[in-house]
Amino acid sequence: MLRGGFGLLFGVAFLALAGSPGLARAQVVSGFADDRFEPAGADSAWMTVESLGFEGHLRPAFALVADWAWKPLVVYDGQGHEIAPLVGDQLMGHLDAALMLWNRLRVDLNLPVALVNSGDATLLGTQQFASPDGAALGDLRLGADLVVFRRPARQVVAAVGLQVFVPTGRTQAFSSDGGVRVWPRLAVAGDHGRFAWAGRVGIQFRPSDSCGCNLVPGTEIDGALAGGWRPRDRWLVGPELDWSHTIAGGASALRSGTPLELLLGGHYAATPTWTFTAGLGRGLTDGAGAPELRIVVGAQYVFRPLEQAPRSE
């Protein structure tokens, strides 16, 4: 979400003649990929952070995750009063396929799809900001993460990774930035008895427009933290905190926003191969893409070595 206090939001729209003679209608040039929920690759124990359990060779994993966000992008006036939700109701599906290699590398492919995508077109002075125009593909994500350090019993694991987003979505549907995104990152994770934790920090190089005529946030630094408890062998319960902040480029009104979102999730290993996840969260700030409410559900199917299978209770 975007908050005022810095004048009218969202950058500069252009005016185009339409309709009857003399009637000017302003339209937004483009939107951006506003969904801040970026699911972890298949075989992670967390919703957005990697648990880095890449053991095995030629071992596949698959995940299907859905996240619904309410009011992820809201227009405010200069006094901070809500005008309208530019994106008010958004349901995304994420399909991920991954492959573990050489006991330390995971490559994966993630395809997001906007299944429900609606909002209210908003007029600010002479500028008309168009809402999403329906269901659409998102930007295809290609990723690789390599473990570079691992202590026995997974007390600490560290990895380097790179994610590349191909612009298969549409800016008019707020499912794409309209250009390639590159996201190098560092990740750590660990297990200590029944306590598990994970963290991530990276820089996402997003397209920017020097003329300021679109809504792309620009290059961002981002991070995440997760911590959880296993009350029983098949369960992992705990919070995940994600944040990002624009450091270069992008629309000026978006630089002031620092999206911060807290998710509380539960993960249940129903069988050695099937794990189910449910989460509930909300944005803690009014940064773009941090919703009033988010609900996450997911399932993943993982081929695991026998020694990794969850123990029977």
C-alpha atoms as a printed R data frame, in Angstrom:
    type eleno elety resid chain resno       x       y       z
1   ATOM     1    CA   MET     A     1   0.000   0.000   0.000
2   ATOM     2    CA   LEU     A     2   1.062   3.553  -0.567
3   ATOM     3    CA   ARG     A     3   0.620   6.314   1.974
4   ATOM     4    CA   GLY     A     4   0.416  10.053   1.389
5   ATOM     5    CA   GLY     A     5   2.278  12.799   3.084
6   ATOM     6    CA   PHE     A     6   4.390  13.351  -0.008
7   ATOM     7    CA   GLY     A     7   1.684  14.740  -2.316
8   ATOM     8    CA   LEU     A     8  -0.238  12.712  -4.827
9   ATOM     9    CA   LEU     A     9   1.028   9.186  -5.274
10  ATOM    10    CA   PHE     A    10   2.175   6.868  -8.063
11  ATOM    11    CA   GLY     A    11   4.358   9.019 -10.283
12  ATOM    12    CA   VAL     A    12   3.252  10.733 -13.474
13  ATOM    13    CA   ALA     A    13   0.452   9.589 -15.819
14  ATOM    14    CA   PHE     A    14   0.101  10.770 -19.405
15  ATOM    15    CA   LEU     A    15  -2.993  12.404 -20.969
16  ATOM    16    CA   ALA     A    16  -4.581  10.928 -24.074
17  ATOM    17    CA   LEU     A    17  -7.535  12.185 -26.027
18  ATOM    18    CA   ALA     A    18 -10.527   9.844 -26.030
19  ATOM    19    CA   GLY     A    19 -14.301   9.863 -26.309
20  ATOM    20    CA   SER     A    20 -16.096  12.986 -27.473
21  ATOM    21    CA   PRO     A    21 -14.149  15.921 -28.923
22  ATOM    22    CA   GLY     A    22 -12.417  18.008 -26.326
23  ATOM    23    CA   LEU     A    23 -12.671  15.302 -23.621
24  ATOM    24    CA   ALA     A    24  -9.282  14.373 -22.210
25  ATOM    25    CA   ARG     A    25  -8.845  11.111 -20.327
26  ATOM    26    CA   ALA     A    26  -5.602  10.392 -18.447
27  ATOM    27    CA   GLN     A    27  -4.313   6.835 -18.299
28  ATOM    28    CA   VAL     A    28  -1.526   5.192 -16.395
29  ATOM    29    CA   VAL     A    29   1.385   4.157 -18.588
30  ATOM    30    CA   SER     A    30   2.014   0.913 -16.726
31  ATOM    31    CA   GLY     A    31   1.756  -0.848 -13.405
32  ATOM    32    CA   PHE     A    32   4.195  -3.243 -11.749
33  ATOM    33    CA   ALA     A    33   4.308  -6.670 -10.074
34  ATOM    34    CA   ASP     A    34   2.693  -5.591  -6.813
35  ATOM    35    CA   ASP     A    35   2.423  -9.034  -5.123
36  ATOM    36    CA   ARG     A    36   5.116  -9.013  -2.442
37  ATOM    37    CA   PHE     A    37   4.587 -12.663  -1.491
38  ATOM    38    CA   GLU     A    38   7.465 -14.514  -3.121
39  ATOM    39    CA   PRO     A    39   7.154 -18.208  -2.200
40  ATOM    40    CA   ALA     A    40  10.214 -20.238  -1.339
41  ATOM    41    CA   GLY     A    41  11.234 -22.867  -3.847
42  ATOM    42    CA   ALA     A    42   9.864 -26.384  -3.547
43  ATOM    43    CA   ASP     A    43  11.445 -28.417  -0.717
44  ATOM    44    CA   SER     A    44  11.575 -25.495   1.737
45  ATOM    45    CA   ALA     A    45  10.046 -25.881   5.186
46  ATOM    46    CA   TRP     A    46   9.008 -22.189   5.168
47  ATOM    47    CA   MET     A    47   6.583 -20.060   3.158
48  ATOM    48    CA   THR     A    48   9.018 -17.419   1.851
49  ATOM    49    CA   VAL     A    49  12.424 -18.284   3.332
50  ATOM    50    CA   GLU     A    50  14.621 -21.196   2.280
51  ATOM    51    CA   SER     A    51  15.400 -24.018   4.730
52  ATOM    52    CA   LEU     A    52  18.275 -25.112   2.427
53  ATOM    53    CA   GLY     A    53  17.702 -28.865   2.713
54  ATOM    54    CA   PHE     A    54  19.152 -29.666  -0.701
55  ATOM    55    CA   GLU     A    55  20.371 -33.194   0.049
56  ATOM    56    CA   GLY     A    56  20.180 -35.738  -2.750
57  ATOM    57    CA   HIS     A    57  21.000 -35.880  -6.442
58  ATOM    58    CA   LEU     A    58  18.422 -35.715  -9.220
59  ATOM    59    CA   ARG     A    59  15.773 -35.485  -6.510
60  ATOM    60    CA   PRO     A    60  12.655 -33.571  -7.635
61  ATOM    61    CA   ALA     A    61  10.129 -31.560  -5.648
62  ATOM    62    CA   PHE     A    62   6.909 -29.782  -6.555
63  ATOM    63    CA   ALA     A    63   4.836 -27.133  -4.781
64  ATOM    64    CA   LEU     A    64   1.520 -25.401  -5.354
65  ATOM    65    CA   VAL     A    65   0.862 -22.281  -3.267
66  ATOM    66    CA   ALA     A    66  -2.014 -19.804  -3.306
67  ATOM    67    CA   ASP     A    67  -1.942 -16.400  -1.627
68  ATOM    68    CA   TRP     A    68  -4.898 -14.042  -1.343
69  ATOM    69    CA   ALA     A    69  -4.264 -10.400  -0.503
70  ATOM    70    CA   TRP     A    70  -6.816  -7.767   0.483
71  ATOM    71    CA   LYS     A    71  -5.899  -4.169  -0.345
72  ATOM    72    CA   PRO     A    72  -2.265  -4.716  -1.309
73  ATOM    73    CA   LEU     A    73  -2.137  -1.343  -3.130
74  ATOM    74    CA   VAL     A    74  -4.162   1.626  -1.883
75  ATOM    75    CA   VAL     A    75  -4.239   5.276  -3.013
76  ATOM    76    CA   TYR     A    76  -4.070   7.921  -0.282
77  ATOM    77    CA   ASP     A    77  -4.333  11.686  -0.461
78  ATOM    78    CA   GLY     A    78  -1.763  14.133   0.879
79  ATOM    79    CA   GLN     A    79  -3.320  13.993   4.355
80  ATOM    80    CA   GLY     A    80  -3.091  10.210   4.569
81  ATOM    81    CA   HIS     A    81  -6.784   9.513   3.964
82  ATOM    82    CA   GLU     A    82  -7.659   6.478   1.876
83  ATOM    83    CA   ILE     A    83  -9.129   7.333  -1.518
84  ATOM    84    CA   ALA     A    84  -9.537   3.892  -3.087
85  ATOM    85    CA   PRO     A    85  -7.845   0.491  -3.375
86  ATOM    86    CA   LEU     A    86  -6.125   0.525  -6.744
87  ATOM    87    CA   VAL     A    87  -5.615  -3.222  -6.226
88  ATOM    88    CA   GLY     A    88  -8.203  -4.384  -3.713
89  ATOM    89    CA   ASP     A    89  -8.613  -8.123  -4.214
90  ATOM    90    CA   GLN     A    90  -5.802 -10.301  -5.543
91  ATOM    91    CA   LEU     A    91  -5.536 -14.105  -5.592
92  ATOM    92    CA   MET     A    92  -2.266 -15.521  -6.895
93  ATOM    93    CA   GLY     A    93  -1.397 -19.141  -7.618
94  ATOM    94    CA   HIS     A    94   2.258 -20.236  -7.688
95  ATOM    95    CA   LEU     A    95   3.407 -23.491  -9.282
96  ATOM    96    CA   ASP     A    96   6.997 -24.485  -8.524
97  ATOM    97    CA   ALA     A    97   9.102 -27.384  -9.816
98  ATOM    98    CA   ALA     A    98  12.578 -27.972  -8.384
99  ATOM    99    CA   LEU     A    99  15.461 -30.400  -8.744
100 ATOM   100    CA   MET     A   100  18.180 -31.092  -6.145
101 ATOM   101    CA   LEU     A   101  21.670 -31.805  -7.517
102 ATOM   102    CA   TRP     A   102  24.949 -33.060  -5.978
103 ATOM   103    CA   ASN     A   103  23.635 -32.707  -2.399
104 ATOM   104    CA   ARG     A   104  24.072 -28.935  -2.449
105 ATOM   105    CA   LEU     A   105  22.340 -27.295  -5.431
106 ATOM   106    CA   ARG     A   106  18.684 -26.661  -6.151
107 ATOM   107    CA   VAL     A   107  17.369 -25.283  -9.427
108 ATOM   108    CA   ASP     A   108  13.724 -24.381  -9.712
109 ATOM   109    CA   LEU     A   109  11.110 -22.790 -11.934
110 ATOM   110    CA   ASN     A   110   8.140 -20.870 -10.515
111 ATOM   111    CA   LEU     A   111   5.117 -19.725 -12.515
112 ATOM   112    CA   PRO     A   112   2.712 -17.264 -10.806
113 ATOM   113    CA   VAL     A   113  -0.820 -16.716 -12.086
114 ATOM   114    CA   ALA     A   114  -3.210 -13.946 -11.013
115 ATOM   115    CA   LEU     A   115  -6.526 -15.794 -10.715
116 ATOM   116    CA   VAL     A   116  -8.520 -12.941  -9.153
117 ATOM   117    CA   ASN     A   117  -7.286  -9.417  -9.745
118 ATOM   118    CA   SER     A   118  -9.531  -6.413  -9.218
119 ATOM   119    CA   GLY     A   119  -9.585  -2.906  -7.813
120 ATOM   120    CA   ASP     A   120 -10.977   0.589  -8.309
121 ATOM   121    CA   ALA     A   121  -9.805   2.973 -10.995
122 ATOM   122    CA   THR     A   122  -8.867   6.194  -9.265
123 ATOM   123    CA   LEU     A   123  -8.928   9.809 -10.446
124 ATOM   124    CA   LEU     A   124  -6.500  12.182  -8.771
125 ATOM   125    CA   GLY     A   125  -6.911  15.645 -10.209
126 ATOM   126    CA   THR     A   126  -6.441  15.130 -13.937
127 ATOM   127    CA   GLN     A   127  -4.622  11.802 -13.550
128 ATOM   128    CA   GLN     A   128  -6.551   8.566 -14.017
129 ATOM   129    CA   PHE     A   129  -4.981   5.475 -12.458
130 ATOM   130    CA   ALA     A   130  -6.344   2.273 -14.002
131 ATOM   131    CA   SER     A   131  -7.048  -0.784 -11.826
132 ATOM   132    CA   PRO     A   132  -5.985  -4.317 -12.832
133 ATOM   133    CA   ASP     A   133  -7.767  -5.633 -15.887
134 ATOM   134    CA   GLY     A   134  -8.385  -9.248 -14.866
135 ATOM   135    CA   ALA     A   135  -6.605 -12.591 -14.628
136 ATOM   136    CA   ALA     A   136  -3.102 -12.831 -16.045
137 ATOM   137    CA   LEU     A   137   0.178 -14.665 -15.884
138 ATOM   138    CA   GLY     A   138   2.876 -13.291 -13.625
139 ATOM   139    CA   ASP     A   139   6.602 -13.106 -14.319
140 ATOM   140    CA   LEU     A   140   8.214 -16.549 -14.678
141 ATOM   141    CA   ARG     A   141  10.930 -17.055 -12.035
142 ATOM   142    CA   LEU     A   142  14.061 -19.113 -12.759
143 ATOM   143    CA   GLY     A   143  16.242 -19.794  -9.746
144 ATOM   144    CA   ALA     A   144  19.375 -21.548  -8.509
145 ATOM   145    CA   ASP     A   145  20.655 -21.775  -4.917
146 ATOM   146    CA   LEU     A   146  24.005 -23.349  -3.978
147 ATOM   147    CA   VAL     A   147  24.989 -24.452  -0.466
148 ATOM   148    CA   VAL     A   148  28.477 -23.113   0.323
149 ATOM   149    CA   PHE     A   149  28.683 -24.041   4.017
150 ATOM   150    CA   ARG     A   150  27.041 -26.777   6.064
151 ATOM   151    CA   ARG     A   151  27.729 -27.895   9.623
152 ATOM   152    CA   PRO     A   152  26.836 -31.408  10.784
153 ATOM   153    CA   ALA     A   153  23.223 -32.038  11.789
154 ATOM   154    CA   ARG     A   154  22.209 -28.888   9.836
155 ATOM   155    CA   GLN     A   155  23.078 -26.628  12.758
156 ATOM   156    CA   VAL     A   156  24.003 -23.916  10.243
157 ATOM   157    CA   VAL     A   157  23.657 -23.969   6.460
158 ATOM   158    CA   ALA     A   158  24.569 -21.070   4.145
159 ATOM   159    CA   ALA     A   159  23.858 -20.635   0.445
160 ATOM   160    CA   VAL     A   160  24.174 -18.149  -2.395
161 ATOM   161    CA   GLY     A   161  21.448 -17.847  -4.986
162 ATOM   162    CA   LEU     A   162  20.243 -16.034  -8.059
163 ATOM   163    CA   GLN     A   163  16.668 -15.564  -9.238
164 ATOM   164    CA   VAL     A   164  15.790 -14.210 -12.687
165 ATOM   165    CA   PHE     A   165  12.260 -13.038 -13.511
166 ATOM   166    CA   VAL     A   166  11.210 -13.180 -17.151
167 ATOM   167    CA   PRO     A   167   8.475 -10.621 -18.043
168 ATOM   168    CA   THR     A   168   5.725 -13.091 -18.982
169 ATOM   169    CA   GLY     A   169   3.089 -11.074 -17.067
170 ATOM   170    CA   ARG     A   170   1.354  -7.821 -17.949
171 ATOM   171    CA   THR     A   171   1.896  -4.406 -16.415
172 ATOM   172    CA   GLN     A   172  -1.792  -3.539 -16.950
173 ATOM   173    CA   ALA     A   173  -2.699  -6.454 -14.673
174 ATOM   174    CA   PHE     A   174  -0.124  -5.452 -12.012
175 ATOM   175    CA   SER     A   175   1.515  -8.863 -12.528
176 ATOM   176    CA   SER     A   176   4.759  -7.697 -14.165
177 ATOM   177    CA   ASP     A   177   7.326  -4.908 -14.096
178 ATOM   178    CA   GLY     A   178   7.480  -5.073 -17.872
179 ATOM   179    CA   GLY     A   179  11.161  -6.049 -17.924
180 ATOM   180    CA   VAL     A   180  13.668  -8.579 -16.624
181 ATOM   181    CA   ARG     A   181  14.286  -8.622 -12.874
182 ATOM   182    CA   VAL     A   182  17.484 -10.059 -11.349
183 ATOM   183    CA   TRP     A   183  17.679 -11.034  -7.675
184 ATOM   184    CA   PRO     A   184  21.015 -12.208  -6.197
185 ATOM   185    CA   ARG     A   185  20.756 -13.222  -2.534
186 ATOM   186    CA   LEU     A   186  22.406 -14.851   0.462
187 ATOM   187    CA   ALA     A   187  20.539 -17.309   2.685
188 ATOM   188    CA   VAL     A   188  21.214 -19.044   5.999
189 ATOM   189    CA   ALA     A   189  19.218 -21.620   7.941
190 ATOM   190    CA   GLY     A   190  19.613 -23.994  10.847
191 ATOM   191    CA   ASP     A   191  18.079 -26.480  13.250
192 ATOM   192    CA   HIS     A   192  18.707 -26.719  16.983
193 ATOM   193    CA   GLY     A   193  16.634 -29.478  18.531
194 ATOM   194    CA   ARG     A   194  13.009 -28.563  17.982
195 ATOM   195    CA   PHE     A   195  13.821 -24.959  17.029
196 ATOM   196    CA   ALA     A   196  14.354 -24.006  13.362
197 ATOM   197    CA   TRP     A   197  15.355 -20.659  11.889
198 ATOM   198    CA   ALA     A   198  16.216 -19.105   8.529
199 ATOM   199    CA   GLY     A   199  17.158 -15.757   7.041
200 ATOM   200    CA   ARG     A   200  17.777 -14.076   3.715
201 ATOM   201    CA   VAL     A   201  19.152 -10.807   2.334
202 ATOM   202    CA   GLY     A   202  19.396  -9.734  -1.288
203 ATOM   203    CA   ILE     A   203  19.161  -6.974  -3.851
204 ATOM   204    CA   GLN     A   204  16.455  -7.103  -6.494
205 ATOM   205    CA   PHE     A   205  17.316  -5.165  -9.642
206 ATOM   206    CA   ARG     A   206  13.940  -4.101 -11.013
207 ATOM   207    CA   PRO     A   207  13.308  -2.107 -14.195
208 ATOM   208    CA   SER     A   208  13.052   1.650 -13.723
209 ATOM   209    CA   ASP     A   209  11.928   4.491 -15.939
210 ATOM   210    CA   SER     A   210  14.055   7.617 -15.902
211 ATOM   211    CA   CYS     A   211  11.107   9.790 -16.936
212 ATOM   212    CA   GLY     A   212   9.078   8.659 -13.888
213 ATOM   213    CA   CYS     A   213   6.060   7.799 -16.019
214 ATOM   214    CA   ASN     A   214   5.303   4.377 -14.545
215 ATOM   215    CA   LEU     A   215   4.950   2.773 -11.130
216 ATOM   216    CA   VAL     A   216   7.943   0.418 -11.042
217 ATOM   217    CA   PRO     A   217   9.563   0.599  -7.562
218 ATOM   218    CA   GLY     A   218  13.124   0.359  -8.899
219 ATOM   219    CA   THR     A   219  16.083  -1.481  -7.404
220 ATOM   220    CA   GLU     A   220  15.370  -2.749  -3.888
221 ATOM   221    CA   ILE     A   221  17.276  -4.253  -1.002
222 ATOM   222    CA   ASP     A   222  15.227  -6.891   0.766
223 ATOM   223    CA   GLY     A   223  15.393  -9.468   3.521
224 ATOM   224    CA   ALA     A   224  13.448 -12.006   5.520
225 ATOM   225    CA   LEU     A   225  13.636 -13.805   8.864
226 ATOM   226    CA   ALA     A   226  11.850 -16.908  10.081
227 ATOM   227    CA   GLY     A   227  11.813 -18.823  13.345
228 ATOM   228    CA   GLY     A   228   9.707 -21.751  14.400
229 ATOM   229    CA   TRP     A   229   9.109 -24.551  16.877
230 ATOM   230    CA   ARG     A   230   8.326 -28.197  16.263
231 ATOM   231    CA   PRO     A   231   5.811 -29.106  18.985
232 ATOM   232    CA   ARG     A   232   5.651 -32.578  17.451
233 ATOM   233    CA   ASP     A   233   7.809 -34.292  14.854
234 ATOM   234    CA   ARG     A   234   5.479 -33.605  11.932
235 ATOM   235    CA   TRP     A   235   4.788 -29.932  12.743
236 ATOM   236    CA   LEU     A   236   6.627 -26.637  12.320
237 ATOM   237    CA   VAL     A   237   4.918 -23.454  13.541
238 ATOM   238    CA   GLY     A   238   6.299 -19.929  13.543
239 ATOM   239    CA   PRO     A   239   6.412 -16.411  12.064
240 ATOM   240    CA   GLU     A   240   8.140 -15.043   8.976
241 ATOM   241    CA   LEU     A   241   8.990 -11.371   8.491
242 ATOM   242    CA   ASP     A   242   9.669  -9.921   5.013
243 ATOM   243    CA   TRP     A   243  10.760  -6.394   4.112
244 ATOM   244    CA   SER     A   244  12.108  -4.421   1.165
245 ATOM   245    CA   HIS     A   245  13.236  -0.861   0.497
246 ATOM   246    CA   THR     A   246  13.891   1.014  -2.747
247 ATOM   247    CA   ILE     A   247  17.490   2.167  -3.082
248 ATOM   248    CA   ALA     A   248  17.654   3.376  -6.714
249 ATOM   249    CA   GLY     A   249  15.338   4.331  -9.555
250 ATOM   250    CA   GLY     A   250  11.611   3.875  -9.636
251 ATOM   251    CA   ALA     A   251   8.746   6.286  -9.139
252 ATOM   252    CA   SER     A   252   9.594   8.916  -6.528
253 ATOM   253    CA   ALA     A   253   6.419   8.345  -4.537
254 ATOM   254    CA   LEU     A   254   7.391   4.705  -4.042
255 ATOM   255    CA   ARG     A   255  10.804   5.419  -2.572
256 ATOM   256    CA   SER     A   256   9.258   6.514   0.711
257 ATOM   257    CA   GLY     A   257   7.493   3.177   1.141
258 ATOM   258    CA   THR     A   258   9.186   0.305   2.953
259 ATOM   259    CA   PRO     A   259   6.911  -2.742   2.684
260 ATOM   260    CA   LEU     A   260   7.067  -4.819   5.868
261 ATOM   261    CA   GLU     A   261   4.905  -7.900   6.260
262 ATOM   262    CA   LEU     A   262   4.485 -10.479   9.034
263 ATOM   263    CA   LEU     A   263   3.176 -13.985   8.342
264 ATOM   264    CA   LEU     A   264   2.338 -16.667  10.904
265 ATOM   265    CA   GLY     A   265   2.420 -20.129   9.383
266 ATOM   266    CA   GLY     A   266   1.876 -23.754  10.244
267 ATOM   267    CA   HIS     A   267   3.445 -26.621   8.283
268 ATOM   268    CA   TYR     A   268   2.329 -30.254   8.611
269 ATOM   269    CA   ALA     A   269   4.205 -33.208   7.117
270 ATOM   270    CA   ALA     A   270   1.278 -35.541   6.543
271 ATOM   271    CA   THR     A   271   3.476 -38.221   4.945
272 ATOM   272    CA   PRO     A   272   7.182 -38.544   4.137
273 ATOM   273    CA   THR     A   273   6.443 -36.913   0.763
274 ATOM   274    CA   TRP     A   274   3.460 -34.574   1.316
275 ATOM   275    CA   THR     A   275   3.594 -31.359   3.350
276 ATOM   276    CA   PHE     A   276   0.727 -28.895   3.782
277 ATOM   277    CA   THR     A   277   1.025 -25.236   4.776
278 ATOM   278    CA   ALA     A   278  -1.350 -22.511   5.930
279 ATOM   279    CA   GLY     A   279  -0.493 -18.950   6.893
280 ATOM   280    CA   LEU     A   280  -2.106 -15.681   7.937
281 ATOM   281    CA   GLY     A   281  -0.486 -12.263   7.815
282 ATOM   282    CA   ARG     A   282  -0.694  -8.557   7.131
283 ATOM   283    CA   GLY     A   283   1.424  -5.592   6.230
284 ATOM   284    CA   LEU     A   284   2.936  -3.689   9.141
285 ATOM   285    CA   THR     A   285   3.581  -0.581   7.019
286 ATOM   286    CA   ASP     A   286   1.889   1.150   4.094
287 ATOM   287    CA   GLY     A   287   4.593   0.238   1.591
288 ATOM   288    CA   ALA     A   288   3.433  -0.804  -1.879
289 ATOM   289    CA   GLY     A   289   2.330  -4.442  -1.889
290 ATOM   290    CA   ALA     A   290   1.953  -4.862   1.881
291 ATOM   291    CA   PRO     A   291  -1.724  -5.865   2.290
292 ATOM   292    CA   GLU     A   292  -4.274  -5.341   5.024
293 ATOM   293    CA   LEU     A   293  -4.674  -9.120   5.142
294 ATOM   294    CA   ARG     A   294  -3.025 -12.102   3.471
295 ATOM   295    CA   ILE     A   295  -4.019 -15.776   3.559
296 ATOM   296    CA   VAL     A   296  -1.643 -18.454   2.270
297 ATOM   297    CA   VAL     A   297  -2.318 -22.150   1.646
298 ATOM   298    CA   GLY     A   298  -0.038 -24.616  -0.052
299 ATOM   299    CA   ALA     A   299   0.999 -28.197  -0.624
300 ATOM   300    CA   GLN     A   300   4.252 -29.722  -1.752
301 ATOM   301    CA   TYR     A   301   5.321 -33.169  -2.893
302 ATOM   302    CA   VAL     A   302   8.953 -34.006  -2.245
303 ATOM   303    CA   PHE     A   303  11.002 -37.102  -2.951
304 ATOM   304    CA   ARG     A   304  13.128 -37.497   0.190
305 ATOM   305    CA   PRO     A   305  15.932 -39.887   1.130
306 ATOM   306    CA   LEU     A   306  14.683 -42.401   3.685
307 ATOM   307    CA   GLU     A   307  16.781 -40.869   6.474
308 ATOM   308    CA   GLN     A   308  15.007 -37.520   5.943
309 ATOM   309    CA   ALA     A   309  11.467 -38.876   6.204
310 ATOM   310    CA   PRO     A   310   9.492 -37.456   9.165
311 ATOM   311    CA   ARG     A   311   9.416 -39.889  12.067
312 ATOM   312    CA   SER     A   312   6.175 -41.571  13.029
313 ATOM   313    CA   GLU     A   313   4.511 -40.290  16.175
